[in-house]
Amino acid sequence: MRRLWKGVTAVGVAGVVVAVWAQPAAAHSVGGIEASNYETTVNELTPRVPGLTVDAVDLGNELELRNDTGADVIVPGYQGEPYLRVGPGGVFENRRSPAAYLNRTRNGKTRVPSDADPAAPPDWHKTGSGVTARWHDHRAHWMGTSDPPEVARDPGRRHVIDRWRVGLQRGSQTITVRGDLVWVPGPSPWGWLIGALVAALALVALSRTRLWASVLAVALGIVVVSEAAHVIGQWTATAASFGSKLSASIYSIGGVALAVIALVWILVRPPSNAIPAVLFAGLVVVAAGGLADLTVLTRSQLPTDLPDGIARLQVAIALGLGIGLAAAAALRLRPPAPAPLPVTDERDRNATPLRTAQRR
């Protein structure tokens, strides 16, 4: 019971430490994608044009238009002005369109310059050589800072918040893109959190046995595989640049690297020497892969290409095994035992240290 109580205390202390330390890393996202309960769908193009497709990407944060029709397609801004031109010559943006500035961020809070006049002739600036354009379209995703009234009244039900539309122009032909903005309630996180707590306590308990080194090695191996898959799933789910992906995932990648170092250290050196590395790796993993992605456990729309259940399991693993590794390592951080005094004969063996010192 004494060991169990120490284990519970260590898990609690480790949890508090990483919770405080991880606050700056909270709401972690890749390329601006964060888990949410708002789903953007593209339902139809009217009329359908062979070679022209429009999709919602990055959890509805952006619309993606691909034009293989051989003719230019114009995307309008919020006041009906020409905003984007996509065609055989590449992708062009109208610098006179206010949408060119409003769409640079998801929340649309970019300053619009005074010369951005929707009534002025277009000033086209080439932004890409392909036939695909992506942009934040504020007509297609939720822009509010709080949930709409119908969601606030009944957050546990699915709600169609808006039926949005965007009208494209291809020569003299008008093409209407229609879609829905839907509230999809997320699951309860308690099953995953309880599972993480059980995993942490089990890891601490097993780390107090003679097999502690093997237990820590197995836990580190699971963390390495889970966190690596976690990062890959997030990277493949977004069209963001490599730099954006790297900067958003740098802490998770660091956690994987530290876990690898601690695992190798346990396997090739005396396991007790690896305890500080295990402690540090556990703290980084639970902060970067667990607490920073905690909303994955409560949201329905997840920023990953992996199945939702796998993504939530990865967060639970990071929380449970991360805290467990940190707590188990903390329990083994203790000063070395003092070296025994040298004993020369039977009389010295029975003498007190003070008498031995006086005789010498």
N, C-alpha and C positions, 0 to 999 in steps of 0.2 A: 504493500500500500504506500509505503514511503517513496519507493521508486516511481510508482504511478503518479503520485501527487507531484513529484519533481518534474515528471514528463509533462503533465498538464500545465504546470506553471511555466515551463520553458516554452511550450507551444503558445501560450497566451502572450508571454513577453515578446516572442519573435513576431507574433501577429501584430502587436501594437507597434513595434519598431518599424516593420515594413509598411504598415498603414500610414504612419507619419512620413516616412522617407519617400513613399511613392506618390505623394500628392502632386508634385510637379509633373509626374508622368501620366496622371489620370487623363481620361478621355483620349487615349492614344488612338491615332488613326493613320491610315496610309493613303496619301494622295487626297486628303480631305474627306475620305469615306469613314463614317462612323456608324456603328450599329444603331438602328432606329426601328420604329414601328410604322413608318410611312413607306408605302410601296407605290412606285410610279410604273404604270404599264402603258405601252403603246398598243392600241387595239386595232387600228386600221388606217390605211391611206385611201382616200377617196378623191379621184378614181385611182385604182392600182396602176402603177407605171412600171413595166419590166425594167429592171436595172436600178431602181430607186428604192432604198430601204431607210427606215428611221427606227432606231432602237433606243431604249433607256439603258444607260450604262452607269457604273459606279453607284449602284443603289439609287438610281434616279437623280443623282447629283448632276448628271449631264445627259444631253441628247446627242446621239451620233447619227449623222446622215452620210450615206454612201451613195454616190451618183455615178453609175456606169451607163447612163443613157446616151452620152455623147453630146448633150446640150447643157448649158448652164442652168442651175437651179438657184433661185434667190430665196434666202431665209429672211423674213421681215423682223424688224425690231418691235419694241413695245408700242410705238406710235405709228406702225405701219410702214416705216421707212426701210429701204434696203439695208440689211445688216451684214449678211454673209452671201458670197457668191461661190458656188462649188460647181466645177465642171472640168472639161478636158485641160484647161490651162492651169488648174490648181485651185487652191482655196484662197479667197480674197476677203478682207474685212474692210467695211466702210468706216473710215475714221471720223466721219461726220455723224455717225449713228450713236446716240446715247447708249444703246445696248452694248456697243463695243467696249464700254467702260464699266457699265453695270454688271456685265456678265463675267468680269475678270475674277470675281469672288462669288462664293455660293450665297452669301447673305446680301449681295448687291449694294454694299456700302462704299463702293469706290467713288471717289470724287469725279464728277462729270465736268470736263473743261467747258469754258464758255463758247468755244467755237464748234461744239457738237450740236449741230442744228439738223433735226430730222427733215426739215423742209429744203435743205441745201442739196445741190447736186452731189452724188456720191464721190468720195475720195477713196478709191480702192487701193488697198495695200496688201500685197501678197504675203500670206502667212504659212503656206505649205504648197508642196508640189504634187500631192496626191489628189484623190477624189473623195476623201473622207474628212469630214469636219466634226469636231466635238465642241460643245459649248454648254455653259450653265444656262439653262432656260428657266427663268423664275416663274413661268406659267405652268411648269410641269412638276415642281416639287414644293413642299411645304415651306413657307417663308416666315411663318409666325414664330414668335418667341415663346408662346404657350400653346397648349393644345386647343383645338376648336371646341365650341360649346358642346356639340354632340358627343365628342370624345370625353370631355370633362364629366358629362353626366353619366356616361356608361362606357368606361374604358375597356371593359372586358368583352365588348362586341366589335365585330368588323363594321366599319363605316366607310362609305364612299364620300370623301371630303369634297372632291371637285371632279368635274368632267371637262378636262382641258382640251384646247385645240390650238394648232398652229397652222396657218395657211402659207404654203409654199407657192412660188411662181416659177413655171418653166415655160419661157416664151410667153404666149398668150394663155397658157393653160394654168388654172389654179388647182392646186392639190392640197387637200385638207388632211392634216394629221390629227387623229383623235386618240385620246387616252384617258385613263383614270388616275386620280390620286386617292389612295385607299389607306385607311388606318387598319392595321392588322395587329391585334394584341399579342404581346409576347408571353412566354411561359413563366411559371413560378421558378425562382432561383433556388428555393430551399433544398430541394433534393440534391442539387449539385454541391451546395455549400455544406450540407451535412456529410455528403460523401467525401468532400475535401477534408473536413475535420477528422473523420474516421481514418482517412489515409494518413494524416499527419500524426495522430496519436498512435496508430499501428506502427508507423515507421520509427517513432521515438521508442516505443516499447521494444521492438526488435533490435534497435541499436544498442540496447542495454544487455544483450546476450553475447555469448562468445562469438557469434557470427556477425558481429556488428560491421566489420569491414566489408564483408560480402553484401550485407544489406544496403549499406550506403552506396556501394558500387552499382548494384542493380537499380537503385532509385535514381542515381545520376544518369545511368544509361537510358532509362525511361524518359527522363527529363530532356535529354539531348535529342532523342528521336521525336518526342512530342513537340518541343519548341521549334525544331527545324521545320517540321511539317506545318506548324502554325504560321511561321514566317512565309513559307512558300505559298500556302493557301491564300494569304493576304496579298502577296505580290501578284499572283496570277489573276486576282479578281479585279484589278484596276488597270486603267490605261495611263496612269501617272508616269512621269519620267523616272528614270533609274535613280536620279539624285533624290527625288521626293520619297521614293520607296526606302532608300537607304537611310535617309535622315529620320524617317518615322519609325523604322525598325531597328535603329542602332542599339537600343537598350536590350531588345530581345536577342539580337545577334550577340551582343556582349554576354548575356546570360548563358547562351549556348556555348560560347567560347570558354567561359569560366567553368561551366560544368564539365566540358571536355578536359580541361586542365586538371581539375580536381579528380576526375575519374582516372586519368593516366597516372596521376600522382599516387593514388591509392594502389594501383595495380603494380607499379614498378618500384615504389619506395616503401619504407615502413608506413603503414596506414596512418599511424598516429601523427606523422608529419604533415599529412594532408588535411587535417582538421580545420585550420584557418581557411584554406581554399574552399572546403566544403561549406563552411559557414557563409562566406562571402557569395559563393555561387547560389546558395539557397535564397539569400536575401534578394539578389538581383533577379532571379527567376520569378519569385513570387511578386515582386514589384512590377517588372516589365511584362511578364506573360500572364499574370493573374489579376492583380488589382487594376492595372492600366486597361485591361480588357474586360472588366467586370460586367459592363453593360451587355456583353454577349450572352450572359445568362438570363437577361430579362427582356431582350428585344427579339423581334421576329425577323427583321431584315439584317443579315450579318455580312460584314465585308470580307468574305472568303469564298473560294471556289469549293471548299470542302463541305460535306453534308453538315447540316446544322448541329446534329447530335455530336459529331466528331469535334466540331469547333468548340462546343460547350465542354466536352470532355477534356480538351486540351487546356482550357482555362482552369477547370477543376484540378487537373493534374499539377499545373503550375502553382496553384494555391496550396493544395494539400502536401505535395512532395516538397515544394519550396520551403514552406513553413516547417515541415518535418525535418528536412535536412538542416535547416538553420538551428532548430531547437536541439536536434541530436548532436550536432557539432558543438553547440554552446555547452551542453552537459559534459562534454569531454574536454573542454578547455579548463584545465586546472594546473596549478604549479607543480613541478616535479617534486617527488618526495625527497626530504633531506638525506644526504649520504650518511650511512651509519658510521659511528666512530670505530676506528681500528681496535681490534681486540688481540692482545698478545698472548695471554695465558688464561688459565682457569680463574685465577684470582682477579684479573682485570675484568673477566666476563661477569663476575658477580659484584664488581665495585660500581658505585654510583659515578656519574661523570665528574662530580666535584672532587670526590676522593681520588679518582684517577688523575685528574689534573694536578692535585696537590702532591701526589706521589712523584709525578714527573717533574 
